[in-house]
Amino acid sequence: MSATQAAITQFLPLAADTFDKNKVTPGLLGFVVFAALALGVWGLMKSMSKHMGRVDFEEAPAPAADAPKA
């Protein structure tokens, strides 16, 4: 048994007594992570919109329509 596993085995029951099992919230860290993800997605969508606006695509005519049938 490694030292880390022994420490976890001994201290895990002590940590379980300090937490209220009926009150589980993400807290400040959860909010910060969610806000960072939201800002990242917003930035990516804004960038994609800008890049899609710059696209100038003219469709080439179909080759079958140009060639005369013999």
C-alpha positions as CSV (number, residue, x, y, z in Angstrom):
1,M,0.0,0.0,0.0
2,S,1.4,3.4,-1.0
3,A,1.7,6.3,1.4
4,T,-0.8,8.3,-0.6
5,Q,-3.4,5.5,-0.5
6,A,-2.9,5.1,3.2
7,A,-3.3,8.8,3.8
8,I,-6.5,8.9,1.8
9,T,-7.9,5.8,3.6
10,Q,-7.2,7.4,7.0
11,F,-8.4,11.0,6.3
12,L,-11.4,10.4,4.1
13,P,-13.7,9.4,6.9
14,L,-12.7,12.5,8.8
15,A,-13.5,14.8,5.9
16,A,-16.9,13.1,5.4
17,D,-18.1,14.3,8.8
18,T,-17.4,18.0,8.1
19,F,-19.6,18.3,5.0
20,D,-23.3,18.8,5.1
21,K,-24.7,16.2,2.7
22,N,-28.0,18.0,2.3
23,K,-26.3,21.3,1.1
24,V,-24.2,20.8,-2.0
25,T,-23.5,23.9,-4.1
26,P,-20.9,24.7,-6.8
27,G,-19.8,27.8,-4.9
28,L,-17.6,30.6,-6.2
29,L,-15.3,28.3,-8.2
30,G,-18.2,26.8,-10.1
31,F,-19.5,30.2,-11.0
32,V,-16.1,31.4,-12.2
33,V,-15.6,28.3,-14.3
34,F,-19.1,28.7,-15.8
35,A,-18.5,32.4,-16.5
36,A,-15.2,31.7,-18.2
37,L,-16.8,29.0,-20.4
38,A,-19.6,31.4,-21.3
39,L,-17.2,34.2,-22.2
40,G,-15.1,31.8,-24.3
41,V,-18.2,30.6,-26.2
42,W,-19.4,34.2,-26.7
43,G,-15.9,35.2,-28.1
44,L,-15.8,32.2,-30.4
45,M,-19.3,32.9,-31.8
46,K,-18.4,36.5,-32.3
47,S,-15.2,35.6,-34.2
48,M,-17.1,33.0,-36.3
49,S,-19.7,35.5,-37.2
50,K,-17.0,38.0,-38.3
51,H,-15.2,35.4,-40.3
52,M,-18.4,34.1,-42.0
53,G,-19.2,37.7,-43.0
54,R,-15.9,38.0,-44.8
55,V,-16.6,34.9,-47.0
56,D,-17.2,35.9,-50.6
57,F,-18.4,32.8,-52.4
58,E,-19.7,32.8,-55.9
59,E,-21.0,29.4,-57.1
60,A,-19.7,28.2,-60.4
61,P,-22.2,27.2,-63.0
62,A,-22.9,23.5,-63.4
63,P,-20.7,22.0,-66.1
64,A,-23.6,20.0,-67.6
65,A,-25.6,23.2,-68.3
66,D,-22.7,24.8,-70.3
67,A,-22.0,21.9,-72.6
68,P,-24.3,21.5,-75.6
69,K,-25.8,18.1,-76.1
70,A,-25.0,16.4,-79.3
